[in-house]
Amino acid sequence: MRSLAASLIAWLVVTTTLLVASDEHAVQRYSASGLIVEVDSLHQTLVVSCQTIPGYMDAMVMPFSVRDAKVLSGLRAGMMVDFTLVADPDSAYAENIRVRNFESAEQDPFTAHQLENLQGLVAPGTSSTKALSVGDPVPDFKLVDQNRQAVTLRQFAGKVVVVNFIYTRCALPQFCFRLANNFANLQKHFANRMGRDLVLLTVSFDPVHDQPEVLAEAAKTWKADARTWHFLTGPLPDVKQLCGRFGVEAWTDEGLMIHSLHTVIIDRRGKLAANLEGNQFTAQQLGDLVENVMNHN
């Protein structure tokens, strides 16, 4: 009897070990990253325009569940995140979610710190506008486009408006050029919805140089449809106020401009839906986010 009992115990130990080993083998962990498209705390879900996860899936928009809704606190559409995807044959969920911060300056890390210091030294009135938070109504503004036509935010009521901020003399392709290229991709991808559901606004934070004629040449470069993609300029105080609402900072430094990078999405109700900082997202990811706002707001 003792021998039989010992054999049974040994069998149970081996079987349990094999089952645990099998379970561990079935559970896979993958490093993942992408742009948040939507956060649903009620259903403990994060929708991400995800980059390719080698060995698991191609780049696509995917909802990922989380085990604890608390980890979604502070996350919002437009943030770039890195996370671990835990997957087994029956389910998958995201854990260890980390926001990927962007140093918002045009040049090197030293310049980034210089920018931070300058933010505290700007003369009163140049950046006193309070930055808007996601969900806030966006106040109306009035600027002039590449055809010297007055453009207001109010005239696009009921449409999704995407805004970026550039200057035409920017010499670095990964900054203003990339933001403009993102819009060119949006214009192409949503050709059948431009004007009806979607409008693009490119604002120059260098209005002294970027007069309508200069912006008209830039618009030609990107084959912008002037009816639905407006390149905007205006009086410097008005431009600074608009930039301040979205956290856009820009200063002239040795002939170049030190500036932050922001792409803003305003929903059909005129509220701020997302404020994407930096240039780490792809045109496809921006398009996924814009489409979600068009379809759900």
C-alpha positions as CSV (number, residue, x, y, z in Angstrom):
1,M,0.0,0.0,0.0
2,R,2.8,2.4,0.9
3,S,4.4,1.7,-2.5
4,L,1.2,2.3,-4.3
5,A,0.6,5.5,-2.5
6,A,4.1,6.7,-3.2
7,S,3.6,5.9,-6.9
8,L,0.4,7.8,-6.9
9,I,1.9,10.8,-5.3
10,A,4.8,10.8,-7.7
11,W,2.4,10.5,-10.7
12,L,0.4,13.5,-9.3
13,V,3.6,15.6,-8.9
14,V,4.8,14.8,-12.5
15,T,1.3,15.4,-14.0
16,T,1.0,18.7,-12.2
17,T,4.4,19.8,-13.2
18,L,3.7,18.9,-16.9
19,L,0.4,20.8,-16.8
20,V,2.0,23.9,-15.3
21,A,4.8,23.6,-17.9
22,S,2.2,23.2,-20.6
23,D,0.3,26.2,-19.4
24,E,3.4,28.3,-19.2
25,H,4.3,27.3,-22.7
26,A,0.8,28.3,-23.9
27,V,1.0,31.8,-22.4
28,Q,3.1,34.1,-24.6
29,R,4.2,37.6,-23.9
30,Y,5.0,40.1,-26.6
31,S,6.4,43.7,-26.6
32,A,3.9,46.0,-28.2
33,S,3.4,49.7,-28.9
34,G,1.0,52.0,-30.7
35,L,-1.3,55.0,-30.6
36,I,-4.3,55.0,-28.3
37,V,-7.5,55.4,-30.3
38,E,-10.0,55.0,-27.5
39,V,-10.1,54.4,-23.7
40,D,-13.1,52.5,-22.3
41,S,-12.7,52.3,-18.5
42,L,-16.2,50.9,-18.1
43,H,-15.4,47.8,-20.1
44,Q,-11.7,47.8,-19.1
45,T,-10.6,48.1,-22.7
46,L,-7.9,50.0,-24.5
47,V,-8.2,50.4,-28.3
48,V,-4.8,50.9,-29.9
49,S,-3.6,51.5,-33.5
50,C,-0.9,48.9,-32.9
51,Q,2.4,48.5,-34.8
52,T,3.3,45.1,-36.1
53,I,3.9,42.6,-33.3
54,P,6.4,40.1,-34.8
55,G,5.2,36.5,-34.5
56,Y,1.7,37.6,-33.5
57,M,-0.1,40.1,-35.8
58,D,0.3,42.7,-38.4
59,A,-0.2,46.4,-37.7
60,M,-3.9,47.1,-37.1
61,V,-6.4,48.7,-34.8
62,M,-7.1,46.3,-31.9
63,P,-9.0,46.4,-28.6
64,F,-7.0,45.1,-25.7
65,S,-8.6,44.3,-22.3
66,V,-6.9,45.0,-19.1
67,R,-7.2,43.1,-15.8
68,D,-7.6,46.3,-13.7
69,A,-9.5,49.4,-14.9
70,K,-7.2,51.5,-12.6
71,V,-4.3,51.1,-15.1
72,L,-6.4,53.1,-17.7
73,S,-6.4,56.2,-15.4
74,G,-4.6,59.1,-17.0
75,L,-4.5,57.4,-20.5
76,R,-6.3,59.2,-23.3
77,A,-6.7,59.1,-27.1
78,G,-3.6,60.3,-28.9
79,M,-1.0,59.0,-26.5
80,M,1.8,56.7,-27.7
81,V,2.2,53.7,-25.4
82,D,4.4,50.7,-25.0
83,F,2.9,47.6,-23.3
84,T,3.2,43.9,-22.9
85,L,0.6,41.8,-24.6
86,V,-0.1,38.6,-22.7
87,A,-1.8,36.0,-25.0
88,D,-2.9,32.4,-24.7
89,P,-5.1,30.3,-27.1
90,D,-8.3,31.7,-25.4
91,S,-7.6,35.3,-24.5
92,A,-5.3,38.2,-24.6
93,Y,-4.8,41.3,-22.4
94,A,-2.4,44.2,-22.0
95,E,-0.3,44.8,-18.9
96,N,2.6,47.1,-17.9
97,I,1.3,50.0,-20.0
98,R,3.8,52.9,-20.3
99,V,3.2,56.3,-21.9
100,R,6.0,57.1,-24.4
101,N,7.0,60.6,-23.6
102,F,8.3,62.9,-26.4
103,E,10.9,65.6,-25.9
104,S,9.1,68.5,-27.7
105,A,11.9,70.4,-29.4
106,E,13.1,70.6,-32.9
107,Q,16.7,69.8,-32.3
108,D,18.8,67.9,-29.7
109,P,18.2,67.1,-26.0
110,F,20.1,70.2,-25.0
111,T,17.7,72.3,-27.0
112,A,14.8,70.5,-25.3
113,H,16.0,71.6,-21.9
114,Q,16.6,75.1,-23.3
115,L,13.0,75.2,-24.5
116,E,11.8,74.2,-21.0
117,N,13.8,77.0,-19.5
118,L,12.5,79.5,-22.0
119,Q,8.9,78.6,-21.1
120,G,9.4,80.2,-17.7
121,L,11.1,83.3,-19.1
122,V,8.7,84.4,-21.8
123,A,7.4,87.9,-21.5
124,P,4.0,88.3,-19.9
125,G,1.2,87.8,-22.4
126,T,3.0,85.7,-25.0
127,S,2.1,82.3,-23.6
128,S,-0.5,83.2,-20.9
129,T,-3.3,81.4,-22.7
130,K,-4.4,78.4,-20.7
131,A,-3.9,75.1,-22.6
132,L,-7.1,73.2,-23.3
133,S,-7.7,69.7,-21.9
134,V,-9.3,66.8,-23.8
135,G,-13.1,67.3,-23.6
136,D,-12.9,71.1,-23.4
137,P,-14.8,73.2,-26.0
138,V,-12.4,74.9,-28.4
139,P,-13.0,78.7,-28.6
140,D,-13.6,80.1,-32.1
141,F,-10.7,81.7,-33.9
142,K,-10.3,83.6,-37.1
143,L,-7.2,83.5,-39.4
144,V,-6.5,83.9,-43.1
145,D,-5.7,81.0,-45.5
146,Q,-3.4,80.6,-48.5
147,N,-6.0,82.3,-50.7
148,R,-6.4,85.2,-48.3
149,Q,-9.9,84.0,-47.4
150,A,-11.0,84.4,-43.7
151,V,-11.3,81.1,-42.0
152,T,-13.0,80.5,-38.6
153,L,-13.5,77.4,-36.6
154,R,-17.2,78.1,-36.3
155,Q,-17.7,77.6,-40.1
156,F,-16.8,73.9,-39.7
157,A,-19.4,73.1,-37.1
158,G,-20.6,69.5,-37.3
159,K,-17.3,68.4,-38.9
160,V,-14.2,66.9,-37.5
161,V,-11.3,69.4,-37.7
162,V,-7.7,68.3,-37.5
163,V,-5.1,71.0,-36.9
164,N,-1.3,70.9,-37.0
165,F,1.4,73.6,-36.5
166,I,4.4,74.2,-38.8
167,Y,6.6,76.8,-40.3
168,T,7.6,76.7,-44.0
169,R,11.4,77.3,-43.4
170,C,11.7,74.2,-41.2
171,A,14.8,72.3,-42.6
172,L,14.4,69.0,-40.8
173,P,12.4,66.4,-42.6
174,Q,11.3,64.5,-39.4
175,F,9.5,67.6,-38.0
176,C,7.3,70.0,-40.0
177,F,7.7,68.0,-43.2
178,R,6.4,64.9,-41.4
179,L,3.4,66.6,-40.0
180,A,2.5,68.0,-43.4
181,N,3.0,64.6,-45.0
182,N,0.6,63.1,-42.4
183,F,-2.1,65.5,-43.6
184,A,-1.3,64.7,-47.2
185,N,-2.0,61.1,-46.3
186,L,-5.2,62.0,-44.5
187,Q,-6.4,64.0,-47.6
188,K,-5.8,61.0,-49.8
189,H,-7.1,58.3,-47.5
190,F,-10.4,60.2,-46.7
191,A,-10.9,61.7,-50.1
192,N,-14.6,60.8,-50.1
193,R,-15.1,62.4,-46.7
194,M,-13.1,65.6,-47.1
195,G,-15.3,68.6,-46.7
196,R,-18.3,66.6,-45.7
197,D,-16.9,65.1,-42.5
198,L,-13.3,66.2,-42.3
199,V,-11.4,69.5,-42.6
200,L,-7.6,70.0,-42.3
201,L,-6.0,73.2,-40.9
202,T,-2.3,73.8,-41.0
203,V,-1.3,76.8,-38.9
204,S,2.0,78.6,-39.3
205,F,3.6,79.8,-36.0
206,D,5.9,82.0,-38.1
207,P,3.2,84.4,-39.5
208,V,5.7,87.2,-40.1
209,H,7.4,85.2,-42.8
210,D,4.6,82.8,-43.7
211,Q,2.2,85.2,-45.5
212,P,-0.6,83.8,-47.7
213,E,1.6,83.8,-50.8
214,V,4.3,81.7,-49.1
215,L,1.6,79.3,-47.7
216,A,0.1,79.0,-51.2
217,E,3.4,77.6,-52.5
218,A,3.6,75.2,-49.6
219,A,0.0,74.1,-50.3
220,K,0.9,73.4,-53.9
221,T,3.8,71.2,-52.8
222,W,1.3,69.0,-50.9
223,K,-1.4,69.2,-53.6
224,A,-3.7,70.6,-50.9
225,D,-7.3,71.1,-51.9
226,A,-7.9,74.7,-50.8
227,R,-11.6,73.9,-50.1
228,T,-10.8,71.4,-47.4
229,W,-7.1,71.9,-46.4
230,H,-6.4,75.4,-45.3
231,F,-2.9,76.8,-44.6
232,L,-3.4,79.6,-42.0
233,T,-1.7,82.7,-40.9
234,G,-2.6,85.9,-39.3
235,P,-1.6,88.6,-36.8
236,L,1.1,87.4,-34.4
237,P,-0.9,87.8,-31.2
238,D,-3.8,85.8,-32.7
239,V,-1.5,83.0,-33.8
240,K,0.3,82.9,-30.4
241,Q,-3.1,82.7,-28.6
242,L,-4.2,79.8,-30.8
243,C,-0.9,78.0,-30.3
244,G,-1.1,78.5,-26.5
245,R,-4.5,76.8,-26.4
246,F,-2.9,73.6,-27.6
247,G,0.4,73.8,-25.8
248,V,2.4,74.8,-28.9
249,E,5.6,76.7,-28.1
250,A,7.9,78.3,-30.7
251,W,10.9,80.7,-30.5
252,T,13.4,82.0,-33.0
253,D,17.0,80.9,-32.2
254,E,19.9,81.7,-34.5
255,G,17.7,81.9,-37.6
256,L,15.8,78.7,-36.9
257,M,12.8,78.1,-34.7
258,I,12.7,76.0,-31.7
259,H,9.2,74.5,-31.4
260,S,7.1,71.8,-30.0
261,L,5.0,69.4,-32.2
262,H,1.3,69.1,-31.8
263,T,-1.5,67.6,-33.9
264,V,-5.0,68.4,-32.7
265,I,-8.3,66.7,-33.3
266,I,-11.5,68.7,-32.7
267,D,-14.7,66.7,-32.8
268,R,-18.1,67.5,-34.5
269,R,-19.3,69.2,-31.3
270,G,-16.3,71.6,-31.3
271,K,-14.6,69.9,-28.4
272,L,-11.0,68.8,-28.1
273,A,-10.9,65.1,-28.9
274,A,-7.1,64.6,-28.9
275,N,-3.9,66.5,-28.7
276,L,-1.0,64.4,-30.1
277,E,2.4,65.5,-29.1
278,G,5.5,64.7,-31.1
279,N,6.1,62.9,-34.3
280,Q,6.4,59.3,-33.2
281,F,3.0,58.1,-34.6
282,T,2.6,57.1,-38.2
283,A,0.2,58.6,-40.7
284,Q,-1.8,55.4,-40.6
285,Q,-2.2,55.6,-36.8
286,L,-3.3,59.2,-37.1
287,G,-5.8,58.2,-39.7
288,D,-7.1,55.4,-37.4
289,L,-7.7,58.0,-34.6
290,V,-9.3,60.5,-36.9
291,E,-11.6,57.8,-38.3
292,N,-12.7,56.8,-34.8
293,V,-13.5,60.4,-34.0
294,M,-15.5,60.8,-37.2
295,N,-17.5,57.6,-36.6
296,H,-18.2,58.0,-32.9
297,N,-18.6,61.7,-32.3
